Amino acid sequence: MSRWLAEALAVAAKDLRAEFRTRVALNSLVLFALTTLAAVSYTIGPYRLSTEDRPFLLSVLLWIVIFFAALAGLDRSFVKEEESHTAPLLRLAAAPTVVWAGKLLYNLVLIMVLMALLVPLFCVLMGFEIAMPWRFAAVLAAGGFGLAVTTTIIAAIIAQALTRGALFSVLSLPLLLPLLIFLIQGTTAVATGDLDTYRESLRAILSMTGAMTIFSAFLFPVVWRD
Amino acid sequence: MGEQAGEQRLQPASGDSGNLCVSSRTRSRKEMDRERVREVKGADSGSGSARMELSTLDGLHAIVPQMSGGISISFSDVAKRYDLRVVFRAVSGEAQPGEVLVITGPNGSGKSTLLSILCGLLRPTRGEVLYRSADGGNLTRDAWGRHLGVVAPSMAVYEELTALENLRFYARVRGLASADADHRKLLERVGLDPERKTPVRGYSTGMAQRLKIAQALLHDPAVLFLDEPSSNLDPTGQDWLEECVRSLLEEARTIVLATNDRREMTWGSRNVSLAG
C-alpha cells in the first residue's frame, strides 16, 4: 500500500512540477474564474439581491463559477499525456490505478488552489455571509473532491477520443449536475444556518462522490489500457 | 496490404556477435558481471573514455530488481487491422534471451504497430503473443510491463522536466530504490550532462533520443524493444549504441528491433520481414 501510494504521489508530483512550469491548466482555471467573478460582481454586486434570495442565488453563482472553471482547466491531465506522446511509456511503467490516483491527486490540488483563491474573493466581493464557516469548508472540500474524481475519469475517457474539445463539457454536465444541485443546496444551508439540510446535502454529496470514486477506480484500467 | 513474409535466421554481422549470443547462455549472470567489470577497468586505463564504452548498466545491478533468467517472446498468426485497413496478417516469430529479432519492412508496413503489439501497448486483432520466463512460465500482461524497456519515436519523455527529473520519475513509478547518484551515472553513460538544468524541451533530437535510451535501461529490463534506435544519434552515439546492444546480448537480454537501417539490421539473429 505504501509503495502504491508513493508511486501515485510520484505521478501527482510530476504533473504538478510540469504544471507549475508551464501553468497551462492553472492559468485557464484562475483566469476563467476571476473573469467570471469580475463580471458577476460588477453586474450584480453585493446589494442587488434581496436578503431572502441572497443565500440561494449566491450559492448558485459560486458553484457555477467553480464548475465552469473546472471544465476549462481540468481536462488537460490526460489529454496532455496523449498529445505529447508520453502516455505509452507511462502505461508501461506504472500500474493503471497508480496513474488514476496520481492524476486524481493532481486535479484535486488544482481545484483546491482554485477554491482557495476564488471563494474568499467571492465572499468579499459579493457580500456572501456564511453562518457556519467550518461546515462551509466541509461542503467545499467534499465538492472539490467530487469535481476532481468526476473530471479525472472524464478526462481519461476524452483523451482517447479525436474530438476532445466539446466532449469534456458534454460528458461532464450530466455526471456533475446532480452533484452540483446538492452542493448548491448544502452551501445555501451553511449560509442560512440550516443544520438539517446541511447534513442531508453533505450525505448526498459524499454518497455520490464515493460511488463515482469506486466507479472510476474500476473503469479507469479499461479506459487507460484499451 | 502487408502480410508476413516468414522467419529466418540471419548470419550475425561478425563472428564475435554470434559467439556472444551462444556463450551468454552458458555463463552465469555473476560471471558476466565480473567479466564486464574487468572490461570496464581495462577501458578506463586504456583510453580514459569509459563514458561511451561498454554497457550502460554497470553499477545499476545492485539497485534494480533482477530477473532470475531471460524472457523469451513468441508470437503466432498475429494480425492487426483498423476498421477496413489491414496493417498485416498472420505474422509469427520468436526471440530467445541473447537474441535480436529484427523486424523489417517498407514504410507503412506495420513495424512499429507490431512492436507496440509485442510490448503490450496494442491488442492484436488476431493471434497471440506469449512471454515466457526462464522457468517456462507465461508472464501476465501486468507482470510483463515491469520487465521491458522501450525506445520508440512515438514514445516521448516529459519535455517540461529535466533529464534527471525524468529518470527520477520513472524510477519512482517503477518502484525502484535507485538514488540520484545512479541516475546521474546512467545519464553520463548515455552521454548526457546530469547537472544540466534545462528542461528536455531545450534538448536536440539526438539528446532526447539518448535520454529515451537511458529511460529504457533504467530498470535493467530483461527485454528491450527498439524502434529505429539510432535515428537522430551522431556517429559516436551510434557506435555506443551498438556496443550497448552487444553487451546486453552478452547478458542474455532479449531485444526486438524494428528498423530499416542497414547497420542495425546486422545486429539481428532472427528476422521478420513485413511486406508493404
Boltz contact constraints between the chains, C-beta under 6 A:
constraints:
  - contact:
      token1: [A, 3]
      token2: [B, 175]
      max_distance: 6.0
  - contact:
      token1: [A, 7]
      token2: [B, 173]
      max_distance: 6.0
  - contact:
      token1: [A, 10]
      token2: [B, 172]
      max_distance: 6.0
  - contact:
      token1: [A, 10]
      token2: [B, 173]
      max_distance: 6.0
  - contact:
      token1: [A, 14]
      token2: [B, 169]
      max_distance: 6.0
  - contact:
      token1: [A, 18]
      token2: [B, 160]
      max_distance: 6.0
  - contact:
      token1: [A, 21]
      token2: [B, 160]
      max_distance: 6.0
  - contact:
      token1: [A, 22]
      token2: [B, 160]
      max_distance: 6.0
  - contact:
      token1: [A, 84]
      token2: [B, 156]
      max_distance: 6.0
  - contact:
      token1: [A, 85]
      token2: [B, 154]
      max_distance: 6.0
  - contact:
      token1: [A, 85]
      token2: [B, 156]
      max_distance: 6.0
  - contact:
      token1: [A, 86]
      token2: [B, 156]
      max_distance: 6.0
  - contact:
      token1: [A, 86]
      token2: [B, 158]
      max_distance: 6.0
  - contact:
      token1: [A, 88]
      token2: [B, 121]
      max_distance: 6.0
  - contact:
      token1: [A, 88]
      token2: [B, 155]
      max_distance: 6.0
  - contact:
      token1: [A, 89]
      token2: [B, 155]
      max_distance: 6.0
  - contact:
      token1: [A, 92]
      token2: [B, 145]
      max_distance: 6.0
  - contact:
      token1: [A, 93]
      token2: [B, 170]
      max_distance: 6.0
  - contact:
      token1: [A, 93]
      token2: [B, 173]
      max_distance: 6.0
  - contact:
      token1: [A, 93]
      token2: [B, 174]
      max_distance: 6.0
  - contact:
      token1: [A, 94]
      token2: [B, 173]
      max_distance: 6.0
